[in-house]
Structure formats: structure tokens, C-alpha cells
Amino acid sequence: MSRMRLFINGGFGSRLRRFSSASFSLEKTADTQHSIQTRTLSTNMDRNYSLNFDNLNPNVKIMEYAVRGPIVIRANELKKELEMGAKKPFNEVITANIGDCHAMEQTPITYIRQLLSAVLNPRLIDDPSTPRDVKAKAKELLKACRGSVGCYTDSSGIELIRRHVVQYIEKRDGYPSRWENILLCGGASDGIKNLLKLFICPVDGKPPGIMIPIPQYPLYSATLAELGITQVGYYLNEETNWGLDVEELERAYEEQSKVCAPRAIVVINPGNPTGQVLTKENIQEIIKFSQRHNLFIFADEVYQHNVYAEGSQFHSFKKVLMEMGEPYSSMELASFMSCSKGYMGECGLRGGYVEVINMNPEVKTHYLKSVSAMLCSTVIGQICMDAIVNPPVEGDASYELYMKERTAVLDSLKLRAKMVVDAFNSFEGFSCNPVQGAMYAFPKISLPQKAIEAAAARNQHPDVFYAFELLENTGVCIVPGSGFGQKPGTFHFRTTILPQPEKLKGMLEKFRTFHLKFVDKYK
């Protein structure tokens, strides 16, 4: 096998594709019927098109994104059927498949929306109801973007906001930062993709490889497949609350170095889909491993505000790297932040930043050139990031309400994290690690043998079968663990903790009732 890839998604028509004979064996679970229909249509009509299925970029064909896969498509169909008066065993579809806070009725933070409103409609700056600090910041930001949010900005983002990001990082970590190392992007996803592109180059005759955690956020598997970069998966340790074992990192690195050249490692902290928060000691071990193998570190830290468990604390990779001193403090590192998560949950505004440190100067020149080809990220997203990194401080007119709302959101998420874990651990055949941070639970489930056989009869992965049955009977939409990766022979799923407490309580009760019937049916 000349190239190793991990194909993961939830849906129909799975066929095993392996990293290597000794490594990951995960089923691609795309909807076979849909694929056959699409392929048949393509065969009948392609002769009229210069771009057809047969000459389509093969990397685009193989990329999958489980979070918005066939189960979610079916969930959307069910919503429409309910709207048209169809009778179902439920009266609403609960989309617990994606970390979309406001879609789950989270109230927007007043300060963020007031600032956005003022820059979008400058007449509000003179409105008596607009707080004084919001007026001052709106004027400052409008001046920084040449008077209107309708203007292009520098490709890397508005300098003033990048300087505010620096202040945020320095306050968080206690180490210097430089605004020239900050790039504002259209959500963390854009920043991650733009950086991954730089690694598309063979090394010593081998294709490039990027180490990613298993389970992982499907952005990585999808993007690497699209870019034609080899995926080097390393398993998180479920027995140690999804920690990272250096022995496993070494195993994955050594095994896959035979077929590719691993060049970077991705770490998601707090974890998605697994909800763990790494200890400082674990981060130190990862940094030492990365230094031994000359790996560029991707620190996906978009959930840094989402830490709930007693004794858990967020430690940024940059801070730990700097504390360790040389040779570690000179390592190449990119850390990512977003306005989509945290207490703000502004997913649709597409704001984010990346801080890149210790990058080769020549490489950085070409990196900035590559970013400039996209002109700039959305200015509203940039300003949303400013609201997050430069929030009201004590004495500001907006401070009291801002702190009240911020605290209420995080306290409620902490409560919901416990509700989910307690419920799943009370189900027969379930085990669920504590949700220390982020917005998700990733419970393990033991499925009856007859259910596994029923899944095989439908040509489905067992956890996909379970997820479809859950959706059709309760309206609860989750993502099968096979969409994120999991150890062979184990079954999981990811659910968000985002439904508001009363709705979450009802969702968990639906889950309990369904699961009891499911086990009884297939026992």
C-alpha cells in the first residue's frame, strides 16, 4: 500500500478500508443507495459535461464529513415531514449531532451583538441605548477598517484586532506574542486548512503525513483526504479518560513512517468528540515527542473556555512550550481559536484566529502569500473575535451584564455535561467518561449480537444502524462513532450537551426508553 488513509463517516454501504494490515480498520459508511442513484444519473448525463464523475478530482470523491452525513440528511427530511403534518413517534427532531449553540436556543451575549450591530449600523453609535464602551469600541473598529465593515481588510486581518489578540494571549499565557504572528480567519477551520496546504510535498520520496487523534473531529480526515495528505492516526486512551499515551504516539509514528513522512501532529484540547482536558504533564510529553521527531504542532484549542470538571484546567500548548525552555520553546507551533464555541457560540459569523510561532521566515512569506489569495476573512467574523479577545472590563458600562451572561452559559454547560454523563452511565451496556470540557460526550455502547447481525443485513456499520434506529424512533440525531474513528470492535457515538436543560432532560429520557426497547428487541 503506497498511501495510508482513514475513511470515516456515518451511513450506508460500508466497505473496509485500512490504514495498513496492522492498523486502523474503519468502515466507510456512505449511503450506498444514494451513491448508486447519483452514479447512474452521472453515467447517463456525463457525456454532456466537461467535468464529470470520471474526471472529478479523486480526492474530493473520497472525502467524507460525518457530522453532516446521511443521518443528518435524514434528520432534515424528518423535519420537513413533520412540518407537512406527517405522523411520527415524536413531535420534533433534536439535532444533537453538531456543536451549534444558538441552534440549541443559547441566548447570544448582549455585548457581542451590540458591538456587531453598531459597526453594521453606525447610526446606533448615537443611540442613547447603546452602552458607552460599545460606542467607543465601535468607533475604534470602524476607523481601523476604513470606516465601513463593507471594506476589504488586510489579508491577515485588521491590525488593531490582531493586536488585541496578542493582548489576550499574553494575559492568558504570561509570555510575549507578536501581532505579525496572528492571522484572522473564517473560523478555525479555514485557518487549519490554509496551514495544512503547506505540507503537500513529498519528503524523501514518501507522501506527507499528518498525525491526527482517533477519535478525531472529521474536519481533519476530510481535509487531509481532499488535499491528498496521508493520515497517521493515533488512538486516544479511553481507559485514561481519552489521554494521549506516548507509547501509542511512537507506535503510530514508527508504523506509518514506512509508507509516509509524518510532518505534523494535531492535538485537540479540550477534546472533540471526547470532551477530555489534557493535563500539563500530558502536554509536556506530547511536546517532547514532537521535538524528537521534528513535528510541527497543530494545537486546536477552540474550546479553551469550555472547562467544567473539578480539577481540570486549560493549559495552552504555547504556554507549556515556553515554560519548558529550549529546545522546546523554539518549536514550530500553530494554535487555533474560534468564536463558534466557548460561551459565545457564534458559529455562523465564521470568526477565528491562528497564532503561528517559530515558522521558517521563507515559509512564512509563502504562507502569507497563499492566505492573501483569499483576500480576507469576513469582517464581521473579525469583529466578533475582537469582542471575545477584548471584552468589557470592570468599570465598563457593559461589564456587569457581560459577566452575568457569560457565567450563566458556562454554568449551564457544566450542569448539562454532568446530566449527560450520569444518564449514559445508568444505561445498560453504556460507559461514558466525564465530559471535562468542550461540548460533547462520546459514550461507548455494547450492542447485542443480533443487532450487529441486523446491521450487517442492511450493509451498515452497527453504530450507524443504532443511530438510524434512534433517529427514526425518537427524532434524536447523533453521529456514530465510526464517523470519528474508534478502536476496531468498539462502538460509540457523539452527542452534544447543548440542548437546554429541560429539553436535554427530555432527550435523555427518550434515549433511555429507546435503548431499553432496542436491547429487548435484539437481545
C-alpha positions as CSV (number, residue, x, y, z in Angstrom):
1,M,0.0,0.0,0.0
2,S,1.6,3.2,-1.1
3,R,-0.6,5.5,0.8
4,M,-2.5,5.3,4.1
5,R,-5.8,6.9,4.5
6,L,-8.6,6.8,7.1
7,F,-12.1,6.9,5.7
8,I,-14.7,7.7,8.3
9,N,-18.3,8.6,8.0
10,G,-21.8,7.6,9.1
11,G,-24.2,6.0,6.7
12,F,-24.8,3.0,4.4
13,G,-22.8,0.8,2.1
14,S,-19.6,0.4,4.2
15,R,-16.6,-1.5,3.0
16,L,-13.4,-1.8,5.0
17,R,-10.5,0.4,4.1
18,R,-7.4,0.0,6.2
19,F,-4.5,2.2,7.2
20,S,-2.3,-0.9,7.0
21,S,-2.6,-4.6,7.7
22,A,-1.7,-3.9,11.4
23,S,-3.5,-0.6,11.9
24,F,-6.9,1.0,11.7
25,S,-9.8,-0.9,10.2
26,L,-12.7,1.5,10.0
27,E,-15.7,1.2,7.7
28,K,-16.6,3.9,5.3
29,T,-20.3,4.3,5.8
30,A,-21.7,6.4,3.0
31,D,-25.2,5.9,1.7
32,T,-25.0,3.2,-1.0
33,Q,-28.4,3.7,-2.4
34,H,-27.8,7.4,-2.8
35,S,-24.4,6.8,-4.3
36,I,-25.7,4.3,-6.9
37,Q,-28.5,6.7,-7.9
38,T,-26.1,9.6,-8.2
39,R,-23.6,7.4,-10.2
40,T,-26.4,6.2,-12.5
41,L,-27.5,9.7,-13.2
42,S,-23.9,10.7,-13.8
43,T,-23.4,7.9,-16.2
44,N,-26.5,8.9,-18.2
45,M,-25.7,12.6,-18.3
46,D,-21.9,12.9,-18.1
47,R,-21.3,12.9,-21.8
48,N,-22.8,16.5,-21.9
49,Y,-20.3,17.8,-19.3
50,S,-16.6,18.6,-19.5
51,L,-16.4,17.9,-15.7
52,N,-18.0,14.6,-14.9
53,F,-17.8,11.9,-12.2
54,D,-14.9,10.1,-14.0
55,N,-12.7,13.1,-14.3
56,L,-13.6,14.7,-11.0
57,N,-10.8,15.2,-8.5
58,P,-10.5,11.8,-6.9
59,N,-9.6,13.4,-3.5
60,V,-13.0,15.1,-3.5
61,K,-14.7,11.8,-4.2
62,I,-13.2,10.1,-1.2
63,M,-13.5,12.9,1.4
64,E,-16.3,12.4,4.0
65,Y,-17.7,14.6,6.7
66,A,-19.7,12.6,9.2
67,V,-21.1,15.5,11.2
68,R,-23.2,16.4,8.2
69,G,-23.6,12.9,6.7
70,P,-26.5,10.7,5.7
71,I,-28.0,10.6,9.2
72,V,-28.2,14.4,9.3
73,I,-29.7,14.4,5.8
74,R,-32.4,12.0,7.0
75,A,-32.9,14.2,10.1
76,N,-33.6,17.2,7.9
77,E,-36.0,15.1,5.8
78,L,-37.9,14.2,9.0
79,K,-38.1,17.8,10.0
80,K,-39.8,18.6,6.7
81,E,-42.1,15.6,7.0
82,L,-43.2,16.8,10.5
83,E,-43.8,20.3,9.1
84,M,-46.1,18.8,6.4
85,G,-48.2,17.0,9.1
86,A,-46.7,13.5,8.9
87,K,-47.3,11.4,12.0
88,K,-44.2,10.3,13.8
89,P,-43.4,8.8,17.2
90,F,-42.0,12.2,18.1
91,N,-43.0,15.8,17.5
92,E,-39.6,17.4,16.9
93,V,-36.1,16.5,15.7
94,I,-33.4,17.2,18.2
95,T,-30.1,17.9,16.3
96,A,-27.5,16.7,18.8
97,N,-25.1,16.0,16.0
98,I,-23.3,19.3,15.8
99,G,-21.9,21.9,18.2
100,D,-24.2,24.7,17.1
101,C,-25.0,26.5,20.4
102,H,-27.6,29.1,19.1
103,A,-29.4,26.4,17.1
104,M,-29.9,24.8,20.6
105,E,-31.5,28.0,21.9
106,Q,-28.5,29.5,23.6
107,T,-29.1,33.2,24.1
108,P,-26.5,35.4,22.3
109,I,-24.2,37.5,24.5
110,T,-25.6,41.0,24.5
111,Y,-22.3,42.8,24.4
112,I,-21.2,40.9,21.2
113,R,-24.4,41.6,19.4
114,Q,-24.5,45.3,20.4
115,L,-20.9,45.8,19.1
116,L,-21.8,44.0,15.8
117,S,-25.0,46.0,15.5
118,A,-23.1,49.3,16.0
119,V,-20.5,48.6,13.3
120,L,-23.1,47.3,10.9
121,N,-25.3,50.3,11.5
122,P,-23.2,53.2,12.7
123,R,-26.3,55.3,13.5
124,L,-26.6,53.1,16.6
125,I,-23.4,54.7,17.9
126,D,-25.5,57.9,18.6
127,D,-28.4,55.9,20.1
128,P,-28.8,56.5,23.9
129,S,-29.5,52.8,24.5
130,T,-26.0,51.8,23.2
131,P,-23.6,51.5,26.1
132,R,-20.7,53.9,26.3
133,D,-18.0,51.3,26.0
134,V,-19.7,49.7,22.9
135,K,-19.8,53.1,21.2
136,A,-16.1,53.7,21.9
137,K,-15.1,50.3,20.6
138,A,-17.3,50.5,17.5
139,K,-15.8,53.9,16.6
140,E,-12.3,52.5,17.1
141,L,-13.0,49.4,15.0
142,L,-14.7,51.3,12.2
143,K,-11.7,53.6,12.0
144,A,-9.4,50.5,11.8
145,C,-11.4,49.1,8.8
146,R,-11.5,52.4,6.8
147,G,-14.9,53.5,8.0
148,S,-17.1,50.5,7.0
149,V,-17.3,46.8,7.6
150,G,-18.0,46.6,3.9
151,C,-14.4,47.3,3.1
152,Y,-11.7,44.6,2.4
153,T,-9.2,44.4,5.2
154,D,-5.6,43.2,5.1
155,S,-5.4,39.6,4.1
156,S,-4.3,38.6,7.6
157,G,-7.0,40.7,9.2
158,I,-7.4,44.1,10.8
159,E,-4.2,45.1,12.6
160,L,-6.0,46.5,15.6
161,I,-7.8,43.2,16.2
162,R,-4.6,41.2,15.8
163,R,-3.0,43.5,18.4
164,H,-6.0,42.8,20.7
165,V,-5.5,39.0,20.1
166,V,-1.9,39.5,21.2
167,Q,-3.0,41.1,24.5
168,Y,-5.4,38.3,25.1
169,I,-2.7,35.6,24.5
170,E,-0.2,37.5,26.7
171,K,-2.7,37.8,29.5
172,R,-3.6,34.1,29.2
173,D,-0.1,32.7,29.0
174,G,2.2,35.3,30.5
175,Y,4.6,35.2,27.5
176,P,5.1,37.7,24.7
177,S,3.2,37.5,21.5
178,R,3.6,39.4,18.2
179,W,0.7,40.7,16.1
180,E,2.6,39.8,13.0
181,N,2.2,36.1,14.0
182,I,-1.6,36.4,14.2
183,L,-3.8,35.7,11.3
184,L,-7.6,36.2,11.5
185,C,-9.5,33.6,9.6
186,G,-13.1,32.5,8.7
187,G,-13.4,30.2,11.7
188,A,-10.7,28.0,13.0
189,S,-11.5,25.6,10.1
190,D,-10.2,28.0,7.5
191,G,-7.0,28.6,9.4
192,I,-6.4,24.9,9.8
193,K,-7.0,24.2,6.1
194,N,-4.8,27.1,5.0
195,L,-1.9,25.8,7.1
196,L,-2.3,22.1,6.1
197,K,-1.9,23.1,2.4
198,L,1.7,24.0,3.1
199,F,2.6,20.3,3.8
200,I,1.6,19.0,0.4
201,C,5.1,17.9,-0.7
202,P,6.8,14.5,-0.8
203,V,9.8,14.0,1.5
204,D,12.5,11.5,0.6
205,G,10.1,10.0,-2.0
206,K,7.3,9.5,0.5
207,P,4.0,11.3,0.6
208,P,3.5,13.7,3.6
209,G,1.7,12.5,6.6
210,I,-0.2,14.4,9.4
211,M,-0.8,12.7,12.8
212,I,-4.4,13.0,14.0
213,P,-6.1,11.7,17.1
214,I,-8.6,8.8,16.9
215,P,-11.4,9.6,17.7
216,Q,-11.0,12.9,15.8
217,Y,-13.0,15.8,14.5
218,P,-13.9,14.9,10.9
219,L,-12.6,18.2,9.6
220,Y,-9.1,16.7,9.7
221,S,-9.9,13.4,7.9
222,A,-11.9,15.2,5.3
223,T,-9.3,18.0,4.7
224,L,-6.4,15.6,4.5
225,A,-8.3,13.4,2.1
226,E,-9.1,16.4,0.0
227,L,-5.5,17.6,0.0
228,G,-4.1,14.1,-0.7
229,I,-2.1,14.1,2.5
230,T,-1.7,10.7,4.3
231,Q,-3.5,10.4,7.7
232,V,-1.4,9.0,10.5
233,G,-3.9,8.1,13.2
234,Y,-3.0,7.6,16.9
235,Y,-5.5,6.2,19.3
236,L,-6.6,8.2,22.4
237,N,-6.7,6.0,25.5
238,E,-10.4,5.7,26.6
239,E,-9.3,4.0,29.8
240,T,-7.4,7.1,31.0
241,N,-10.2,9.5,30.0
242,W,-9.0,9.8,26.4
243,G,-5.5,10.8,27.4
244,L,-2.5,10.6,24.9
245,D,0.0,7.8,25.6
246,V,3.5,8.5,24.2
247,E,3.9,4.7,23.5
248,E,0.9,5.0,21.2
249,L,2.3,8.1,19.5
250,E,5.5,6.2,18.9
251,R,3.7,3.2,17.6
252,A,1.7,5.2,15.1
253,Y,4.7,7.2,14.0
254,E,7.1,4.3,13.5
255,E,4.5,2.1,11.8
256,Q,3.4,4.7,9.3
257,S,6.8,6.1,8.7
258,K,7.3,3.1,6.4
259,V,4.7,4.4,4.0
260,C,4.7,8.2,4.5
261,A,6.7,11.1,6.0
262,P,4.9,12.3,9.2
263,R,5.4,16.1,9.3
264,A,3.0,17.4,11.9
265,I,0.8,16.4,14.8
266,V,-2.7,17.6,15.5
267,V,-3.9,17.8,19.2
268,I,-7.5,18.8,20.1
269,N,-7.6,20.2,23.6
270,P,-10.2,20.3,25.1
271,G,-11.2,17.3,23.1
272,N,-13.7,16.8,20.3
273,P,-15.5,14.4,20.3
274,T,-14.2,13.1,23.5
275,G,-14.5,16.0,26.0
276,Q,-11.2,15.5,27.8
277,V,-8.9,18.3,29.1
278,L,-5.2,17.4,28.9
279,T,-3.0,17.8,31.9
280,K,0.1,19.9,31.7
281,E,2.2,16.8,32.2
282,N,0.5,15.1,29.2
283,I,1.1,18.2,27.1
284,Q,4.8,18.2,28.1
285,E,5.0,14.6,26.9
286,I,3.4,15.4,23.6
287,I,5.8,18.3,23.1
288,K,8.8,16.1,23.8
289,F,7.6,13.5,21.4
290,S,7.1,16.2,18.7
291,Q,10.5,17.6,19.3
292,R,12.2,14.2,18.9
293,H,10.5,13.7,15.6
294,N,10.7,17.3,14.3
295,L,6.9,17.6,14.0
296,F,5.0,20.9,13.5
297,I,2.3,21.1,16.3
298,F,-1.3,22.0,15.4
299,A,-2.9,22.9,18.7
300,D,-6.7,23.0,18.2
301,E,-7.8,25.0,21.3
302,V,-11.1,26.3,20.2
303,Y,-12.8,25.0,23.4
304,Q,-10.4,26.7,25.8
305,H,-13.3,28.5,27.6
306,N,-15.2,25.2,27.9
307,V,-13.7,23.5,31.0
308,Y,-16.2,22.1,33.6
309,A,-14.7,19.3,35.7
310,E,-13.3,19.9,39.1
311,G,-9.5,19.8,39.0
312,S,-9.4,20.3,35.2
313,Q,-7.6,23.3,33.8
314,F,-6.9,24.5,30.3
315,H,-3.2,24.8,29.5
316,S,-2.3,26.3,26.1
317,F,0.4,24.5,24.2
318,K,2.3,27.7,23.7
319,K,2.5,28.4,27.4
320,V,3.7,24.9,28.2
321,L,6.2,25.0,25.3
322,M,7.6,28.3,26.6
323,E,7.8,27.1,30.2
324,M,9.8,24.1,29.1
325,G,12.5,26.4,27.6
326,E,15.0,25.3,24.9
327,P,14.9,23.3,22.7
328,Y,11.2,23.2,23.0
329,S,10.4,27.0,23.1
330,S,11.8,27.2,19.5
331,M,9.5,24.6,18.1
332,E,7.1,25.3,15.3
333,L,3.5,25.7,16.6
334,A,0.2,26.9,15.4
335,S,-2.7,27.4,17.8
336,F,-6.3,28.0,16.8
337,M,-9.2,29.8,18.4
338,S,-12.7,30.4,17.2
339,C,-15.8,32.5,18.0
340,S,-18.0,29.4,17.4
341,K,-17.6,27.7,20.7
342,G,-16.8,28.9,24.3
343,Y,-19.6,30.8,26.0
344,M,-20.3,32.9,22.8
345,G,-21.3,30.1,20.3
346,E,-21.3,32.4,17.3
347,C,-20.9,29.6,14.8
348,G,-22.5,31.4,11.8
349,L,-20.3,34.5,12.0
350,R,-17.2,32.5,11.0
351,G,-14.6,34.2,13.1
352,G,-11.3,32.7,14.2
353,Y,-7.6,33.3,14.6
354,V,-4.3,31.3,14.3
355,E,-1.1,32.2,16.1
356,V,1.9,30.8,14.2
357,I,5.2,30.9,16.1
358,N,8.8,29.9,15.1
359,M,7.9,29.4,11.5
360,N,10.7,29.4,8.9
361,P,10.8,33.0,7.6
362,E,10.9,31.9,3.9
363,V,8.0,29.6,4.5
364,K,6.1,32.3,6.3
365,T,6.4,34.6,3.3
366,H,4.8,32.0,1.1
367,Y,2.2,31.2,3.7
368,L,1.1,34.8,3.8
369,K,1.1,34.9,0.0
370,S,-1.2,31.9,0.0
371,V,-3.6,33.5,2.5
372,S,-3.6,36.7,0.5
373,A,-5.1,34.9,-2.5
374,M,-8.4,34.7,-0.5
375,L,-8.4,38.5,0.1
376,C,-9.6,38.5,3.7
377,S,-11.9,36.7,6.1
378,T,-15.3,38.1,6.8
379,V,-15.0,41.5,8.6
380,I,-18.0,40.7,10.9
381,G,-16.2,37.5,12.0
382,Q,-13.1,39.5,12.7
383,I,-15.0,42.0,14.8
384,C,-16.7,39.1,16.7
385,M,-13.2,37.8,17.5
386,D,-12.4,41.3,18.8
387,A,-15.4,41.2,21.1
388,I,-14.1,37.9,22.5
389,V,-10.4,38.8,23.0
390,N,-11.1,42.4,24.1
391,P,-14.3,42.0,26.2
392,P,-15.7,44.6,28.7
393,V,-13.5,45.1,31.8
394,E,-14.6,46.1,35.3
395,G,-15.8,49.7,35.2
396,D,-17.1,49.4,31.6
397,A,-20.9,50.0,31.2
398,S,-21.3,46.5,29.7
399,Y,-19.2,44.6,32.2
400,E,-21.8,43.6,34.7
401,L,-24.3,42.2,32.2
402,Y,-21.5,40.6,30.1
403,M,-20.1,38.7,33.1
404,K,-23.6,37.6,34.2
405,E,-24.4,36.2,30.8
406,R,-21.0,34.6,30.3
407,T,-21.1,32.9,33.7
408,A,-24.7,31.7,33.2
409,V,-23.8,30.0,29.9
410,L,-20.8,28.2,31.3
411,D,-22.5,27.2,34.5
412,S,-25.4,25.7,32.5
413,L,-23.0,23.8,30.2
414,K,-21.3,22.4,33.3
415,L,-24.7,21.2,34.6
416,R,-25.6,19.7,31.2
417,A,-22.2,17.9,31.0
418,K,-23.0,16.1,34.3
419,M,-26.5,15.4,33.2
420,V,-25.4,13.6,30.1
421,V,-22.6,11.6,31.7
422,D,-24.8,10.5,34.6
423,A,-27.6,9.4,32.3
424,F,-25.5,7.4,29.9
425,N,-23.6,5.6,32.7
426,S,-27.0,4.5,34.0
427,F,-27.9,2.8,30.7
428,E,-27.4,-1.0,30.3
429,G,-24.3,-1.6,28.2
430,F,-23.1,2.1,28.3
431,S,-20.0,3.6,29.7
432,C,-19.2,7.3,29.4
433,N,-16.1,9.2,30.5
434,P,-16.6,12.5,32.3
435,V,-17.1,15.5,30.0
436,Q,-14.3,17.6,31.4
437,G,-14.6,20.2,28.7
438,A,-15.8,21.1,25.1
439,M,-19.4,20.4,24.2
440,Y,-19.7,16.6,23.6
441,A,-20.0,13.2,25.1
442,F,-18.6,10.1,23.4
443,P,-20.1,7.1,25.2
444,K,-19.1,3.5,24.4
445,I,-22.0,1.2,23.8
446,S,-22.2,-2.6,23.8
447,L,-24.6,-3.8,21.1
448,P,-26.4,-7.2,21.2
449,Q,-25.1,-9.7,18.6
450,K,-28.5,-9.8,16.9
451,A,-28.3,-6.0,16.4
452,I,-24.9,-6.4,14.8
453,E,-26.3,-9.0,12.5
454,A,-29.3,-6.8,11.7
455,A,-26.8,-4.0,10.8
456,A,-24.9,-6.4,8.6
457,A,-28.1,-7.4,6.8
458,R,-28.6,-3.7,6.0
459,N,-25.0,-3.3,5.0
460,Q,-24.5,-0.8,7.8
461,H,-21.9,-0.3,10.5
462,P,-23.5,-1.3,13.8
463,D,-23.3,2.1,15.4
464,V,-24.8,3.6,12.2
465,F,-27.6,1.1,12.5
466,Y,-28.2,2.2,16.1
467,A,-28.1,5.9,15.2
468,F,-30.6,5.5,12.4
469,E,-33.0,3.5,14.6
470,L,-32.7,6.1,17.3
471,L,-33.5,8.9,14.8
472,E,-36.5,7.2,13.3
473,N,-38.0,6.3,16.7
474,T,-37.2,9.4,18.8
475,G,-36.2,12.2,16.5
476,V,-32.8,12.4,18.2
477,C,-29.9,12.9,15.8
478,I,-26.5,11.8,16.9
479,V,-23.3,11.0,15.0
480,P,-22.0,7.3,15.0
481,G,-18.5,6.8,16.4
482,S,-17.4,5.3,13.1
483,G,-17.6,8.9,11.8
484,F,-14.8,10.0,14.2
485,G,-12.8,6.8,14.3
486,Q,-12.7,4.2,17.1
487,K,-10.9,1.1,18.0
488,P,-12.0,-1.9,16.0
489,G,-14.7,-3.9,17.7
490,T,-15.9,-0.9,19.8
491,F,-19.0,1.2,19.2
492,H,-19.5,4.8,20.2
493,F,-21.5,7.9,19.2
494,R,-21.1,11.6,19.7
495,T,-23.8,13.8,21.1
496,T,-23.6,17.4,22.1
497,I,-24.5,18.6,25.6
498,L,-26.1,21.7,24.0
499,P,-29.9,21.2,24.3
500,Q,-31.2,23.5,27.1
501,P,-31.6,21.7,30.4
502,E,-35.3,20.9,30.2
503,K,-35.0,19.7,26.5
504,L,-31.9,17.8,27.4
505,K,-33.7,16.0,30.2
506,G,-36.4,15.0,27.8
507,M,-33.9,13.9,25.2
508,L,-32.1,11.7,27.6
509,E,-35.4,10.1,28.7
510,K,-36.3,9.4,25.1
511,F,-32.8,7.9,24.7
512,R,-33.4,5.7,27.8
513,T,-36.8,4.5,26.6
514,F,-35.5,3.7,23.1
515,H,-32.4,1.9,24.4
516,L,-34.4,-0.4,26.7
517,K,-36.7,-1.3,23.7
518,F,-33.7,-1.7,21.4
519,V,-31.9,-4.1,23.8
520,D,-35.1,-6.1,24.4
521,K,-35.7,-6.3,20.7
522,Y,-32.2,-7.6,19.8
523,K,-31.2,-9.5,23.0
